[in-house]
Amino acid sequence: MASRPPDPRRQRALLAVWIAAVFALSAVSDLRVLGASAAALGVLFGRGIFATLRRVGRSVVPVTAGLSVSSWALAFAVQGTPPPLAPFAALALRTALIAFLTFAVLGRVNLLRALAPWPAATRLLAVTLGQIHALRLLATDSLDGLRSRLVRKPRARDVVRGAGGITAALFALSARNARDVSDAMRTRGF
């Protein structure tokens, strides 16, 4: 027996709650409140929690932790005394919580169905998804190109050296992709 597709109204309500929760979390800087919020999110989004945590750990935590540590080190270098760790830990935890909430909600919502009553939002979503796909292809192709030209595995220095050409290709590909998606949506009546 096939399951019924989720109700778009419930998905729109979940998106509205997500927006409100992101705004609320972005204003919190107390570690205790952030910890309680983390526990509440773990209870609310218990199904698939490990997959969501894995996504957050791969995509958000390294960058956030790196920025927090470098900001703390810069503040220490400028002030000459170690600054308190709590604001930097709160920044990292808040960012991870917002990312967890976003990944958890997006895993439960079909955005195209939820945004169907608003053609402009649907168009924006389609263009955004098209650009994400183009960026993924470009990143994969550029890494494959580096691997094919180098005897050894490409290092960060090699990637930075080739960033100029890749950036130019990125802008050209993004403009062409946005135009193609826009033309395709216009022909379908959006």
C-alpha positions in Angstrom: 0.0 0.0 0.0 1.5 3.4 -1.0 1.7 6.0 1.6 -0.1 9.4 1.0 2.1 12.3 0.2 2.5 14.8 3.1 0.0 17.6 3.3 1.5 20.8 1.8 -0.2 22.9 4.4 1.6 21.1 7.2 4.9 21.5 5.3 4.2 25.2 4.9 3.5 25.4 8.7 6.8 23.6 9.4 8.6 26.1 7.1 7.0 29.0 9.0 8.1 27.5 12.3 11.6 27.0 10.9 11.9 30.6 9.9 10.7 31.8 13.4 13.0 29.3 15.2 16.0 30.4 13.1 15.4 34.1 14.0 14.9 33.2 17.6 18.1 31.1 17.8 20.1 33.8 16.1 19.4 36.1 19.0 20.5 33.7 21.7 24.0 33.9 23.1 23.6 32.2 26.5 25.2 28.7 26.4 22.6 27.2 28.8 19.7 28.3 26.6 21.6 27.0 23.5 22.1 23.7 25.3 18.5 23.4 26.2 17.6 24.3 22.6 19.9 21.5 21.4 18.2 19.0 23.6 14.7 20.2 22.5 15.8 19.9 18.8 17.1 16.4 19.5 13.8 15.4 20.9 11.7 17.0 18.2 13.8 15.7 15.3 14.8 12.4 16.7 14.0 10.5 13.6 17.1 10.6 11.4 19.1 12.5 14.0 22.4 10.7 13.3 22.2 11.4 9.5 21.5 15.1 10.2 24.3 15.3 12.8 26.6 13.7 10.3 25.7 16.4 7.7 26.2 19.2 10.2 29.5 17.7 11.3 30.8 17.5 7.7 29.6 20.8 6.3 29.2 23.3 9.2 31.3 22.3 12.2 34.8 22.5 10.7 34.3 25.9 9.2 32.5 27.3 12.3 35.1 25.8 14.7 37.9 27.2 12.6 36.4 30.7 12.5 35.7 30.7 16.2 39.2 29.5 17.1 40.8 32.0 14.7 38.6 34.8 16.0 39.6 34.0 19.6 43.3 33.8 18.6 43.0 37.2 16.9 41.3 38.8 19.9 44.0 37.3 22.1 46.7 38.7 19.9 45.1 42.2 19.8 44.2 42.4 23.5 47.2 40.6 24.9 45.0 38.7 27.4 42.9 35.7 26.6 39.3 36.7 25.9 36.5 34.7 27.5 35.6 31.5 25.6 31.9 31.6 26.2 31.0 34.0 23.3 33.0 32.1 20.8 31.6 28.8 22.0 28.1 30.3 21.8 28.7 31.4 18.2 29.9 28.0 17.2 27.0 26.2 18.9 24.4 28.6 17.6 25.6 28.1 14.1 25.6 24.3 14.5 22.0 24.4 15.9 20.7 26.6 13.1 22.3 24.2 10.6 20.9 21.1 12.3 17.4 22.7 12.4 17.7 23.6 8.7 18.9 20.2 7.6 16.2 18.5 9.7 13.4 20.6 8.3 14.5 20.4 4.7 14.7 16.6 5.1 11.0 16.6 6.0 9.6 19.2 3.5 9.1 19.0 -0.2 9.9 22.6 -1.0 8.3 22.5 -4.5 5.0 21.3 -3.2 5.1 23.6 -0.2 5.8 26.7 -2.2 3.5 25.8 -5.1 0.9 28.6 -4.3 3.6 31.2 -4.8 5.1 31.1 -8.3 7.8 33.6 -7.6 9.1 31.5 -4.7 8.9 28.4 -6.8 10.9 30.1 -9.6 13.5 31.3 -7.1 13.8 27.8 -5.6 14.3 26.3 -9.1 17.0 28.8 -10.0 18.7 28.3 -6.7 18.7 24.5 -7.0 20.0 24.8 -10.6 22.8 27.0 -9.4 23.7 24.5 -6.6 23.8 21.7 -9.1 26.0 23.8 -11.4 28.4 24.6 -8.6 28.6 20.9 -7.6 29.5 20.0 -11.2 32.1 22.7 -11.4 33.7 21.7 -8.2 33.8 18.1 -9.2 35.1 18.9 -12.7 37.8 21.2 -11.4 39.0 18.7 -8.9 39.0 16.0 -11.6 41.0 18.4 -13.8 43.6 19.0 -11.1 43.9 15.3 -10.4 44.5 14.6 -14.1 47.2 17.2 -14.4 49.1 16.4 -11.2 51.1 13.3 -10.4 50.2 13.6 -6.8 47.0 14.3 -5.0 46.1 18.0 -5.2 46.8 20.0 -2.1 45.1 23.1 -0.8 47.9 25.2 -2.3 47.2 23.7 -5.8 43.4 24.4 -5.4 44.1 28.0 -4.4 46.4 28.5 -7.4 43.7 27.2 -9.8 41.0 29.2 -8.2 41.2 32.2 -10.6 40.3 30.1 -13.7 37.7 28.2 -11.8 36.1 31.4 -10.5 35.8 32.8 -14.1 34.3 29.5 -15.3 32.0 29.6 -12.3 30.6 33.0 -13.2 30.1 32.1 -16.8 28.5 28.8 -15.9 26.2 30.4 -13.3 25.0 33.1 -15.7 24.3 30.5 -18.5 22.6 28.1 -16.1 20.4 30.9 -14.6 19.4 32.0 -18.1 18.6 28.4 -19.2 16.5 27.7 -16.0 14.7 31.0 -16.4 13.9 30.4 -20.0 12.7 26.8 -19.2 10.4 28.1 -16.4 9.0 30.9 -18.6 8.1 28.4 -21.3 6.2 26.4 -18.7 4.1 29.4 -17.6 5.9 30.4 -14.4 
